[in-house]
C-alpha cells in the first residue's frame, strides 16, 4: 500500500536541508560586518547635522535624517549582502516556510496600527489632558509643506531603519543559533529562550534613547523594549518567519511620526497627536501587550482559515487516498 497522500503533502511543506540558508560562519561574518557598517556610518551623523543646519533645513527634519542615516547606509549594505546570496538562501533567512508571506506582514502591521489608534483615541476620550493636537492644528505646528516633507522622508526611510534593526537584533541572531536545516524552534522552551535573548538584544541598544535617559522612572520604558523584543520574536517563531516582526516594527515607528508621539521620543516628528507627559508610564507597556495579543489572535485565526482552505482544496477532508493493492 502506498503512503497516505495527506502525509506526503504535509512532508512536502517543510523545506529540505538542501534548501537551507548560509551556514553559521557566513551569518556571523555578515552580522559583524553590518554592525561595523552601522557604527562607522554613525560617526558621520554630526557632519550630516552640521551640513543640513548650514543649508537651513528644519531642525526636526535634520534630526530625523541624521538619526536615520546610519540605518540607510546599513540597509544598503544588507541589500548588497542579499544580492549575492542564492535566492533560496535569501528566502531561508526570513522564513522557514516555502514562500514569503506578504499578506501576514501587511495584516500584522494593519492590526497593530489599528489597535494602537483605537486605544489612543479611547485614552484621549477618557483623559482629554493626556494629548494635544499638533500637526496642522496647533499654533506651534510648522507649515504644511514642512510636515509633508518630514512625513515623506519617514515613509521612505523608517521601514529601512526598522528592517535593519530586525535583521541585526532578531533575524541574524536567531539564524546564528538555529543554522541548517534552518528550522526555528517549534517547542515552547526553545521559543522562550530565543525570545528572552531577543528581548536583551532590543533593550541594550535602546538604553541610550532619550526616553530612557530623560525618564524619572526608566523601568516602564525598559520593560516596553524588553516586551517588544520578546513578544515580537515569539510571534515570529510561532509563524516560522519574520514577516510579523518586520510589519509590527515598521508600524510602531511610523505611528510615532504620523499619529502619536512623546516630547522625549528618539524619533523627532510632527505627529497628529503629542502626548503631554513623557514616555515613562506603564500605559505604553499595557498598550503594547494588548496590541501584541490582538495581533497574535488575528494572525492565528488567519492561519487556521488558510490551513482549512488548503486542506479543503487538496481534498484532505475526504478519506485517506491509498493504493487498492494489498
N, C-alpha and C positions, 0 to 999 in steps of 0.2 A: 504494500500500500504506500502511496506517495505521502510525503509530509503534508500536513494540513495547509491549505492555501493561506489562511489567516496568519499562521506562524511565519511563513515565508515573507509575507508582506511586511509584518512587524519587524523582522530582522533586516529588511532592506532599508528601513528608515534610519538606521544608525550608521554614521559614517565609518568606513573601514580604516584600519591603520594606515593603509596606503594613501588615504585622502587627508592625512593629518597635516598640521602646520609645521613651521620651522621648529627645530629642537630647542632644548633648554638653553644651550650655549648661545645660539643665534638670538634668542629672545633677550638674554642678559646683555649681550653686546648692544642690541638695538635700544634696550631700555636705558642703559647707561649713556649711550650716545645722545638720545633725545633729552635726557636730564641735563647733560652738559650743554646742549644747544639752548635749552631753556634758561639755564643760569648765565651763560655767556651773553645771550641776547638781552637779558635783564640788565646787564651792565650799561647798555646803551639807552636805557629809559631816561636818565637825566638829560642826555643830549637831545633826545626826541622832544622832551618837555621844553627845553630852552629854545629849540628851533621853532616850535609851534607858538610859543609865547612871543617871540620876535615877530612872527607873522600876524600876530593879533588875533589868533584863534580863541574862541570862547574857552574859558578856563575849564569848564566841565568836559567839553569835547576833548580838550587837550589831555586832561587827566584820564578820561576813558581810553583814548587812543594809546596813551603811554602805557597804561596798565595792560592793554590787550596786545601790544606789540610783541612781547616775547612769545605769546601763545600763537600768534600768526606765524612767526618765524618757525617755531617748533611744529606747528601744524603743517607747514610746507615741507619740513623735514620728514614728518610722518607720511605725507603723501609720496615723497620721493622713496621712502623705505617700502611703502606698499606697492609702488610701481615696479620694483624689482622682484617681488615675490610672485610665484606662480599663482594663478587665480584661485585655485583650490586652497592653497595655503593662506591666502589673504582672507578667504571666507572663513576658514577654520579659526582664525584669530578672533573673529567676532561671534561665532555661533557654533554650537555642536550640531545644529540641525542642517539639513541638506540645502536650505535656501535662507537668504536674508529676509527677515520678516519686517518689511517696511510698515505694514499695517499695524503691527504691535508697537513700533516706535511712535507712529502718529497717534495711536489710541492712548498710549501711556502719557504722552505729552498733553493731549487734549483733556484727558480726565484729570490729570494733576492740575492743570491751569484752571479748569472749570471749578474744581473743588476749592482751590485757593481763592479764586474770585468770589465764590459764593460765601465762604466763611468770612472773608474780609468784609464784604458788604453787610453780613449779619452782625459782625463785631462793631462796625461803624454805626449800624442802626441802633444797637443797644447801648453803645458808648460813643455818642457823637463827638466827644472831645478827643477821641483816640487818633483821628486822622484829620487832615485838611486837604482841600483841593489844591493842586499845584499847577501842572502843565495846562496851559491855555486859560486857566480860570483864576489864577492868583495874581495879585499886583506885582509880586516878585518873580513871576514867571517870565522867562526871556521871550523874545519874538518867536512866532510860529516857525519861521524858517530855521532858527537855531535848534528848536525842539525836533523838527523833522530831520535835520541833518544828523543829530545825535541818534535818533531812533533808527535811521537808515544804517548808520555806522554799526550800531549794536546788532541790528537784524542780520547783518552780513558776518560780523566778526565774533559775536558771542557764541554761536554754535561751534565755531572752530575752537574757541577757548575752552568750552566745556568738553568738547571731544578730546582735546589734548589732555585735560585733567583726567578724563575717563581712561584714556589709553595708558597714562603714566601711573595712576594711582588705583586703578581697578583691573583693567583688562590684562596688561602685561604681568602684573604680579600673579594674577590667577593662572595665566598660561605658563608662567615660570614654575609654579608649584604643581601644575597638572599638565605636563607635556604629553607627548604621544602616548596612547592613542587619542588624546585630546577629548576625553570625556570629563566634563566638570563634575564635581562631587554630587551624587544624587541622593546621598544619605544625610540625615539631619546633622550628625556630628561633623562631617566634613564641611557641610554648608555653614554651620555656625562658626567653626574655626576660621574659615576663609573670610567670612563676613566680619568677624572681630578684627582680623588683620586689616581688612579694608577700612574699617572704622578708624583704626590707629593711623593708617596712611592718610586719611582725609583730615584728621584732626591736626596732625603735626604741621603741615604747610600753612594751615589757616590760623595758627596761633599768632601770627604777625598781623592779621587783619585788624583794622580799626574797631570792628565790632567787639573784638576780644580785648585789645589793648586799652580802649577807652571805656570799657564797661565797669560799672560799680560792682556788678556781680557777674563774673565771667562764666559761672557754671552753666547757666541755660544756653549760652552761645556755644560753648564747647560740647555740651550734650547734643545740641542741634547738629553740629558737624559729625559727631560720632554716630548719631541715629541715621543721618543721611548716608554715611559710608556703609553702615551695617545693613540698613533696610533695603537700600537700592541694590546692594550686592546680593542679598538673599533672594530678592525677586528675580534678579538675573540668573542665579543658579537654578531656581525653580523652573525657569523657562529655557534653560540651557543656551542662553545667548545674552548679548549685551545691548539688545535693542531698547529694552526698558530703561537701562541706565543712561543711554545717550539721549533718549527722549525726555526723561524726567529732568536731567541736569540742565539741558538747554532751556526747557520750560521754566525751571526755577530761576535761572539768571535773567532770562528775558522778562519774567514777571517783575523783577527788581528794577528794570529800566522802563518798562511801559506802564505797569499797573500800580504797584505799591512798593515803597522802599522806606528805609530809615535814614535819618540825617547822618548817621555814622557808617553807612554802607560802604563796603570796599569798592562797589561799582558806582561811580558818580553818575547821576541821572536826573532827568526831569520827568518823573512818572506822573500819572494822573492823580495819585494819592500819595501823600507823605505822612508817615506816622509821626505823632507828636513826641513820642519818647524814643529811647534808644532800643537797640535790639536785645538788650539783656533782660528779657522777661520770658516766662515759661509759656506764654501764649504761642510763640512761634514753634516751640517744641510740640505742643499739643496739636497745632495745626498741621505740622509736618507728619506726625504719627497718624492722624486721621486721614490725611491725603494719601499716604502710602498704603494704608489699609484699603482705601477706596480703589486705588489702582490695582491692588492685589485681587480684590473681589471681581472687578470688571474684567481684568485680564484672565482670571480663572474661568469665568463664565464664557468668555470668548473662546478659550482653548477647548472647553467642553463642547461648545457648539460646533467648532471647527472639526474636532475629532469625530463627533456624531455624524457630521455631514460627509466626512471622508469614509467612515465605516459604511454609511448607507449607500454612497456612490459605488463602493467597492463590493457591495453585496455581502458584507460581513454579518448583516442581520439575519441572513439566511443560515441554513445548516451548513456545517463544515463540508467543503468540497473535497472528495477523496477519490482515488482511483477505484474502479469497480473490480479490479483483480484482487484475489485473496492475498 
